[in-house]
Amino acid sequence: MTLPYYRPKFRDWAWDFLPSADGIKLLENLPGLRFDFDNQRLYGTVDALSAARIRLSESPIVTVPGGNWIDWKGVLLNKLRDYQRVGVFGITSRLQAHGGAILADDMGLGKTVQALAVAEAVGGRVFIVCPASVRETWRDEIRKWLGQEALVLDPQARKAEREVWEAGKATAQFIVTSYELAQRAHDECFVNSEPGLVIADEAHMLKGRKAARAQTLESITVMCNARLALTGTPIWSRPRDFYRLLKILTGTKAWGSPSAFDFAYCGGQPGVYGGVDNRGLSRPEELKHRLSYYMVRRERQEVIKELPALSHQVRWVDADAVASRMWERAQVMRTGLDAALQATLAGKVNAAVEACIDAGRFFCVTWLKEHARLLTRLINQDGGQAFCITGDLPHVKRSEIIAECVAKRGGIVATMDSVSTGLNLQAVASIGIMHALDWVPAKMAQTIMRIYRPACQTEAVQWVYLAMKDSADTAVVNTVINKMEQWKALMGGSSQRGMRDALGAEEWVTNEKEVLRRLYEEM
């Protein structure tokens, strides 16, 4: 019996082990395997043999050689939803087989908490490398799910915070840093040892074989036991973009040299002026199968029944000097809160672009036309698909833009007031992103309801709030977002009614003076 074999131009490896008839049946549809019944051997590429090991180990009727270094003593796994537990098991099995894996779930499915459960299972110290805009989000998630304080490297931290960093860098279990500071953080925190697990968040930032951040991360992870990449956008423009990430995660044994990868999967051919033209695609089905050996990916529609109807997530952005000064002035003068909130917008542009591209289909709201247009342009430049709606457009034109966005499965960037009434946005997306926060709960609630109406929306909705540290955003987060239930009671919503009903209550609009008074009391 011989399996279909795509014969990649990479070195074949062998097992001096041939499964039983039941085991062979389990492996029949794995590409890259050949059975040698005369010599009782199984041949294939490194990743094909690893995939075979994973599949056999999941079967109670087949035994397979190899140890298990995963420890399931952690308690976080019991707090996860069913699909998240499946994801954790899938990732850990791939880590055991390859030393590296990719978690590519859609935005909003909980990649962060799954990664923390994997970290518990792997054990040892954990080194988390992410965009600077989400460092504080990791700190909050580690505190929320594991009850631990992460050590976050921030070069702009105050003296007291820098002293905490210096004191804890040798002992902290979770080290969080940005791609730009990864080498420094690694050299300072892992002097006599290596991390048990390296997590690369927003791993699509590592594409490009000569990118400095990719080269840095590769040098850091060489001696590490396990490497986990997180990304909501695993399908990049060209297959060549995968090579550097796959090399970081698994080394070169599985994927060969860059030129071998180019000729196998990137339509490689001699370039007109020398070198290799690797901008194409070849043997896509084989590449798809091989990537599945390393990657776990679920889309929202697959797990929609397990998601809450409406959820909220705050993503913190590093403080901006101007926004911090405006916030201090507003606290002293007891006025100018709108101006202080507006001052946060420029510093949150990059975080908003990243969140929109990660979501794919999104509804992003901001205050000013200039920011709506800027965000739209940057998203489109970075490979996303965004359509802009502002208040100066006729109502008919806005409806046409929404219809085009739905047809092309893109995203909407809009000013908050331009979509306040009369527009059907439920079909646009189930992920909302607030670039601009508002101190008036009525406006926040009305914005939430633009894509969350239970009678129309069939998907679970998640709202992501981009908030700047040490700015007026902190007041909005503390008094509006984190205390939705208290605001519901204050504004007259019955405690027996769900958020979906209370958010639409008329009382939200009639008590703005009371809202403002409460806000300043708690600042």
Secondary structure as the mmCIF struct_conf table of DSSP 4:
data_model
#
loop_
_struct_conf.conf_type_id
_struct_conf.id
_struct_conf.beg_label_comp_id
_struct_conf.beg_label_asym_id
_struct_conf.beg_label_seq_id
_struct_conf.end_label_comp_id
_struct_conf.end_label_asym_id
_struct_conf.end_label_seq_id
BEND BEND1 LYS A 9 PHE A 10
STRN STRN1 TRP A 13 TRP A 15
BEND BEND2 ASP A 16 ASP A 16
HELX_RH_AL_P HELX_RH_AL_P1 ALA A 21 LEU A 26
TURN_TY1_P TURN_TY1_P1 LEU A 27 ASN A 29
TURN_TY1_P TURN_TY1_P2 PRO A 31 GLY A 32
STRN STRN2 LEU A 33 ASP A 36
TURN_TY1_P TURN_TY1_P3 PHE A 37 GLN A 40
STRN STRN3 ARG A 41 GLY A 44
HELX_RH_AL_P HELX_RH_AL_P2 VAL A 46 SER A 57
TURN_TY1_P TURN_TY1_P4 GLU A 58 GLU A 58
TURN_TY1_P TURN_TY1_P5 PRO A 60 ILE A 61
BEND BEND3 VAL A 75 VAL A 75
HELX_RH_3T_P HELX_RH_3T_P1 LEU A 76 LYS A 79
BEND BEND4 LEU A 80 LEU A 80
HELX_RH_AL_P HELX_RH_AL_P3 ASP A 82 HIS A 98
BEND BEND5 GLY A 99 GLY A 99
STRN STRN4 GLY A 100 LEU A 103
HELX_LH_PP_P HELX_LH_PP_P1 ASP A 105 ASP A 106
TURN_TY1_P TURN_TY1_P6 MET A 107 GLY A 108
BEND BEND6 LEU A 109 LEU A 109
HELX_RH_AL_P HELX_RH_AL_P4 LYS A 111 VAL A 122
BEND BEND7 GLY A 124 GLY A 124
STRN STRN5 VAL A 126 CYS A 130
HELX_RH_3T_P HELX_RH_3T_P2 ALA A 132 VAL A 134
HELX_RH_AL_P HELX_RH_AL_P5 ARG A 135 LEU A 146
STRN STRN6 LEU A 151 VAL A 152
TURN_TY1_P TURN_TY1_P7 PRO A 155 GLN A 156
HELX_RH_AL_P HELX_RH_AL_P6 LYS A 159 GLY A 168
TURN_TY1_P TURN_TY1_P8 LYS A 169 THR A 171
BEND BEND8 GLN A 173 GLN A 173
STRN STRN7 PHE A 174 SER A 178
BEND BEND9 TYR A 179 TYR A 179
TURN_TY1_P TURN_TY1_P9 GLU A 180 LEU A 181
HELX_RH_AL_P HELX_RH_AL_P7 ALA A 182 CYS A 189
BEND BEND10 VAL A 191 SER A 193
BEND BEND11 GLY A 196 GLY A 196
STRN STRN8 LEU A 197 ALA A 200
BEND BEND12 ASP A 201 GLU A 202
HELX_RH_3T_P HELX_RH_3T_P3 ALA A 203 LEU A 206
BEND BEND13 GLY A 208 GLY A 208
TURN_TY1_P TURN_TY1_P10 ARG A 209 LYS A 210
HELX_RH_AL_P HELX_RH_AL_P8 ALA A 212 THR A 221
TURN_TY1_P TURN_TY1_P11 VAL A 222 MET A 223
BEND BEND14 ASN A 225 ASN A 225
STRN STRN9 ALA A 226 LEU A 230
BEND BEND15 GLY A 232 GLY A 232
BEND BEND16 SER A 237 ARG A 238
TURN_TY1_P TURN_TY1_P12 PRO A 239 PRO A 239
HELX_RH_AL_P HELX_RH_AL_P9 ARG A 240 THR A 250
BEND BEND17 THR A 252 THR A 252
TURN_TY1_P TURN_TY1_P13 LYS A 253 TRP A 255
HELX_RH_AL_P HELX_RH_AL_P10 PRO A 258 TYR A 265
BEND BEND18 CYS A 266 CYS A 266
STRN STRN10 GLN A 269 PRO A 270
TURN_TY1_P TURN_TY1_P14 VAL A 272 TYR A 273
BEND BEND19 GLY A 274 GLY A 275
STRN STRN11 VAL A 276 ASP A 277
BEND BEND20 GLY A 280 GLY A 280
HELX_RH_AL_P HELX_RH_AL_P11 PRO A 284 SER A 292
TURN_TY1_P TURN_TY1_P15 TYR A 293 TYR A 294
STRN STRN12 MET A 295 VAL A 296
HELX_RH_3T_P HELX_RH_3T_P4 ARG A 300 GLU A 306
BEND BEND21 LEU A 307 LEU A 307
BEND BEND22 ALA A 309 ALA A 309
STRN STRN13 LEU A 310 VAL A 317
HELX_RH_AL_P HELX_RH_AL_P12 ALA A 321 MET A 333
TURN_TY1_P TURN_TY1_P16 ARG A 334 ARG A 334
HELX_RH_AL_P HELX_RH_AL_P13 LEU A 337 GLN A 342
TURN_TY1_P TURN_TY1_P17 ALA A 343 THR A 344
BEND BEND23 LEU A 345 LEU A 345
HELX_RH_3T_P HELX_RH_3T_P5 ALA A 346 LYS A 348
HELX_RH_AL_P HELX_RH_AL_P14 VAL A 349 ALA A 359
BEND BEND24 GLY A 360 ARG A 361
STRN STRN14 PHE A 363 THR A 366
BEND BEND25 TRP A 367 TRP A 367
HELX_RH_AL_P HELX_RH_AL_P15 LYS A 369 GLN A 381
TURN_TY1_P TURN_TY1_P18 ASP A 382 GLY A 383
STRN STRN15 ALA A 386 ILE A 389
TURN_TY1_P TURN_TY1_P19 GLY A 391 ASP A 392
BEND BEND26 LEU A 393 LEU A 393
HELX_RH_AL_P HELX_RH_AL_P16 HIS A 395 LYS A 408
TURN_TY1_P TURN_TY1_P20 ARG A 409 ARG A 409
STRN STRN16 GLY A 411 THR A 415
HELX_RH_3T_P HELX_RH_3T_P6 MET A 416 VAL A 419
BEND BEND27 SER A 420 GLY A 422
TURN_TY1_P TURN_TY1_P21 GLN A 426 VAL A 428
BEND BEND28 SER A 430 SER A 430
STRN STRN17 ILE A 431 MET A 434
BEND BEND29 HIS A 435 ALA A 436
BEND BEND30 TRP A 439 TRP A 439
HELX_RH_AL_P HELX_RH_AL_P17 PRO A 441 ILE A 448
TURN_TY1_P TURN_TY1_P22 MET A 449 ILE A 451
TURN_TY1_P TURN_TY1_P23 PRO A 454 CYS A 456
BEND BEND31 GLU A 459 GLU A 459
STRN STRN18 VAL A 461 MET A 468
TURN_TY1_P TURN_TY1_P24 LYS A 469 ASP A 470
BEND BEND32 SER A 471 SER A 471
TURN_TY1_P TURN_TY1_P25 ALA A 472 ALA A 472
HELX_RH_AL_P HELX_RH_AL_P18 ASP A 473 VAL A 476
HELX_RH_PI_P HELX_RH_PI_P1 VAL A 477 ILE A 481
TURN_TY1_P TURN_TY1_P26 ASN A 482 LYS A 483
HELX_RH_AL_P HELX_RH_AL_P19 MET A 484 LEU A 490
TURN_TY1_P TURN_TY1_P27 MET A 491 GLY A 492
TURN_TY1_P TURN_TY1_P28 SER A 495 GLN A 496
BEND BEND33 ARG A 497 ARG A 497
HELX_RH_AL_P HELX_RH_AL_P20 MET A 499 ALA A 502
TURN_TY1_P TURN_TY1_P29 LEU A 503 GLY A 504
TURN_TY1_P TURN_TY1_P30 GLU A 506 GLU A 506
HELX_RH_AL_P HELX_RH_AL_P21 GLU A 507 THR A 510
HELX_RH_AL_P HELX_RH_AL_P22 GLU A 512 GLU A 522
#
